[in-house]
Amino acid sequence: MTTPAATPTILIIDDEPDLRDLMRDILADQGWRVFCAANGPDGIVLNEQENPDVILLDLRMPGMDGITTLRNIRRSDDRVQVVILTGFASPDTIRDAAELQVSEYLSKPFANRDLVSIITTAYESSLAER
């Protein structure tokens, strides 16, 4: 008897409801469990509750931005794979993200297949690190 493979769990943290819903639908169609947060503080709580394999994190959000959110997540979770979602990445944010062990960047706008490919690669990396 074989043990069934675990279902990948993805946490999306993005303040844009339409984009968040679109990404959730695309990833759920792949058979993945998807949780969503509309802001950094909610994302930090969901990360602790759900222990996702991959976080898809928007850099530019009102209140707590993506880098601050990731700093908070890294205090208690240094293994989760993080994909930064951005329409604009400055050299400072790229440096900060690299220091916080970001797996990949996904630029807005993106093709659905690129989203799936990048999340799949990040998930496979999370398996390799276990």
CORMO-V557924 format. One line per field, one symbol per residue. phi: phi as a letter, one per 40 degrees, with the letter a starting at -180 (. if undefined). psi: psi as a letter, one per 20 degrees, with the letter a starting at -180 (. if undefined). burial: I if it has 9 or more other C-alpha atoms within 8 Angstrom, else O. Layout:
phi=???
psi=???
burial=???
This chain:
phi=.bcccccdbbbbbaccdccdcccdccccccgccbbbbcacdccccccccbfccbbbbccbbcgcccccdcdccccbabbccbbcbacabcdcccccccccgccabbcccbcdccdccccccccccccccc
psi=pqpqqqpqppppopiogggggggggghhhijqppqqqirgghhgghghgilrhqpoppgoqqdorhggghggghhiojhppppppqiporhghggghghjlpgrqopqqqqghggggghgggghhhhhi.
burial=OOOOOOOIIIIIIIIOOOOIOOIIOIIIOOOIIIIIIIIIOIIIOIIOOOOIIIIIIIIOIOOIIIIIIIIIIIOOOOOIIIIIIIOOOOOOIIOIIOOIOIIIIIIOOOOOOIIIOIIOOIIOIIOOOO
